[in-house]
Amino acid sequence: MKDLIPFLRLSLPRLPWFLGGLLLAVLTVVAATGLLALSGWFITASALAGAGLIIALDVYRPAGGIRALAVGRTVARYAERIVNHEAVLRHLADLRSWLFRALSPLDPGTLARFRAADLLQRLVGDIDTLDGLFLRVITPTLTAVLTLLGGALFFGLLAPLTVLWVVAVLALAGLILPAIAVALGGRSGEARIQAAAQVRERTVEGVQGLAELRVFGALPRQRAALAAAERDRAEAEIRLVRWGALGDTAAMLAGLGAVWLALWLGVGWLSQDLVTAPIVVLLVLATLGLSEAVAMLPGAYQRLGQIRTAAARLLEVAHTRPSLPEPAHPQRPDGEGSLTLEGIRLRYGNDAPWILDGVDLNLQPGRSVLVTGASGAGKTSLTAVALRLVAPQAGEARVCGIPVQSMGYTDLYDTVGVLGQETVLFADTVAANLRLARPEADEEALREALFLAGLDDFIAALPQGLDTAVGEGGALVSGGQARRLALARLILKDAPVVILDEPFRGLDPATIERLRQRLTPWLSRRATLVIAHEPAMAPPCTAHYRLQEGRLQEMASS
Ligand SMILES: Nc1ncnc2c1ncn2[C@@H]1O[C@H](COP(=O)(O)OP(=O)(O)OP(=O)(O)O)[C@@H](O)[C@H]1O
């Protein structure tokens, strides 16, 4: 149950909404019960008055009460639905931004522990499951407790105290049945959540890799795996529904038991002249109304298993810490941008070979260094050290003279601009994708950046120009254009230190030559590290090193 406590704490900002919803839920049950009881009392009293057994009967007040309760019940039910759903939807939105905030500082290595589709399931499906915590568990439980207490008070005032046995039967059913429901539904609920995650993973991967699956004839296997995951989910769901139906039946039987008890007690008191016949009918029907509050509980608690599993899955993400957390007292960079690496030694695992084995590098404003090397030589790992995405076993990376581990991520990424191997374009316009780097950039700044990235002609030829949509991941532009859009975005950022990892990958020689010329003046004002397989695939640099066996060998410098 302790997995649910953080979510109760997170719901506190929405407490007024939840309390309002609870109040309305109680009002709904009270109005429904009151309507049933008062109608029964009124019909019985009227019948007795008709038979001459009651001499004077005020018909106006009970009739008015019945009308008020009938209208009140409908209005309260409607308002309860609106308020409770508003409360839960706001709370779920809070949870999504809470989880996203927990995810955002995670470095790629830590994030890679979760599969993308699984994260999506946690952000969407698991958070949605938590709506049951308030709508189905907490609010109905408190409603049942409050209405039973109210019922006990009301019964106690009207009839001998032995009537409390009736409430006790309902309260006992409200305790025992949910406990049984939790025990029976727990495993199925957990299985349902795991199976739903499987279904989402298979579906997302299947859609993402559709072309590959089709080309390699693997679609039938993917379909079979998806069908198996769907079967598991359906089986878990059916088990849950079965237990739910059983719980509902048990709750109904307990309610009927309480009604029979009320009738039995009432008839006994009637024969002793302790109560009148209309009051007996009122007690019996009020018991029937109160049993409704208990009837909701088994079904709700039988879903608690999946709510708990979803909560645990969310906490797993929320408790994940980046392997290189933010420093407690970050140092702010000032002065000119520079990047230095000193004695860097890096390997991925204790027994793994050294990828970087004593790397020194010094980048000052106006100095650009090209690092070439074979595939797998460790070039990208070098940039990862500079960006504090991995921690080297020895040595230190400094930006503006400050060790990168002492800098906050925001300051680090404000100072060091990166064009990584993989860049992401959002399903938005060219302008919006560029303004990600500088939201306040005017059109002239956007066009200047596009010119430096060699995209001016391309954009000028588009009917919608800067407002052209690029599609998800840049699907509506070519690979080379997408890469240059990412380059233009980096240029717009105007960071004093720049890392370009294979900036000209996928470009033709003529475009490369144009970019080399345009980028040279821009790069000359900053400290630049360029990674490429060969010098022809990089802008002109002041020094050229080759990364081999974990060390940098100087090839040329000017
Ligand atoms: N997160 C990681 N965990 C384990 N090994 C890794 C990780 N990242 C890189 N490696 C390994 O480190 C070595 C260097 O990888 P890196 O990506 O730095 O090479 P690269 O020179 O950039 O290669 P390429 O030119 O092909 O991009 C490779 O053998 C790679 O498998």
The ligand as an SDF file (V2000), in Angstrom:
LIG
                    3D

 31 33  0  0  0  0  0  0  0  0999 V2000
   26.9370    3.1710  -23.7570 N   0  0  0  0  0  0  0  0  0  0  0  0
   27.8270    2.2610  -24.1660 C   0  0  0  0  0  0  0  0  0  0  0  0
   27.9540    1.1040  -23.4990 N   0  0  0  0  0  0  0  0  0  0  0  0
   28.8440    0.1830  -23.8730 C   0  0  0  0  0  0  0  0  0  0  0  0
   29.6850    0.3210  -24.9230 N   0  0  0  0  0  0  0  0  0  0  0  0
   29.6090    1.4470  -25.6380 C   0  0  0  0  0  0  0  0  0  0  0  0
   28.6770    2.4840  -25.3040 C   0  0  0  0  0  0  0  0  0  0  0  0
   28.8450    3.5000  -26.1740 N   0  0  0  0  0  0  0  0  0  0  0  0
   29.8250    3.1160  -27.0230 C   0  0  0  0  0  0  0  0  0  0  0  0
   30.2770    1.9000  -26.6940 N   0  0  0  0  0  0  0  0  0  0  0  0
   31.3630    1.1880  -27.3470 C   0  0  0  0  0  0  0  0  0  0  0  0
   32.4920    2.0360  -27.3600 O   0  0  0  0  0  0  0  0  0  0  0  0
   33.1680    1.9370  -28.5840 C   0  0  0  0  0  0  0  0  0  0  0  0
   33.3210    3.3290  -29.1900 C   0  0  0  0  0  0  0  0  0  0  0  0
   32.0260    3.8020  -29.5750 O   0  0  0  0  0  0  0  0  0  0  0  0
   31.8280    5.2340  -30.2060 P   0  0  0  0  0  0  0  0  0  0  0  0
   30.3950    5.3650  -30.5200 O   0  0  0  0  0  0  0  0  0  0  0  0
   32.4510    6.2200  -29.3060 O   0  0  0  0  0  0  0  0  0  0  0  0
   32.6920    5.0790  -31.5430 O   0  0  0  0  0  0  0  0  0  0  0  0
   32.7590    6.0490  -32.7890 P   0  0  0  0  0  0  0  0  0  0  0  0
   34.2110    6.2440  -33.0550 O   0  0  0  0  0  0  0  0  0  0  0  0
   31.9580    7.2630  -32.5780 O   0  0  0  0  0  0  0  0  0  0  0  0
   32.1170    5.1250  -33.9000 O   0  0  0  0  0  0  0  0  0  0  0  0
   31.3240    5.5580  -35.2370 P   0  0  0  0  0  0  0  0  0  0  0  0
   32.3200    6.2720  -36.1010 O   0  0  0  0  0  0  0  0  0  0  0  0
   30.9320    4.2480  -35.8110 O   0  0  0  0  0  0  0  0  0  0  0  0
   30.1990    6.3950  -34.8070 O   0  0  0  0  0  0  0  0  0  0  0  0
   32.3770    0.9800  -29.4670 C   0  0  0  0  0  0  0  0  0  0  0  0
   33.0220   -0.2770  -29.4170 O   0  0  0  0  0  0  0  0  0  0  0  0
   31.0310    0.9120  -28.8070 C   0  0  0  0  0  0  0  0  0  0  0  0
   30.4780   -0.3470  -28.9710 O   0  0  0  0  0  0  0  0  0  0  0  0
  1  2  1  0
  2  3  1  0
  2  7  2  0
  3  4  2  0
  4  5  1  0
  5  6  2  0
  6  7  1  0
  6 10  1  0
  7  8  1  0
  8  9  2  0
  9 10  1  0
 10 11  1  0
 11 12  1  0
 11 30  1  0
 12 13  1  0
 13 14  1  0
 13 28  1  0
 14 15  1  0
 15 16  1  0
 16 17  2  0
 16 18  1  0
 16 19  1  0
 19 20  1  0
 20 21  2  0
 20 22  1  0
 20 23  1  0
 23 24  1  0
 24 25  2  0
 24 26  1  0
 24 27  1  0
 28 29  1  0
 28 30  1  0
 30 31  1  0
M  END
$$$$
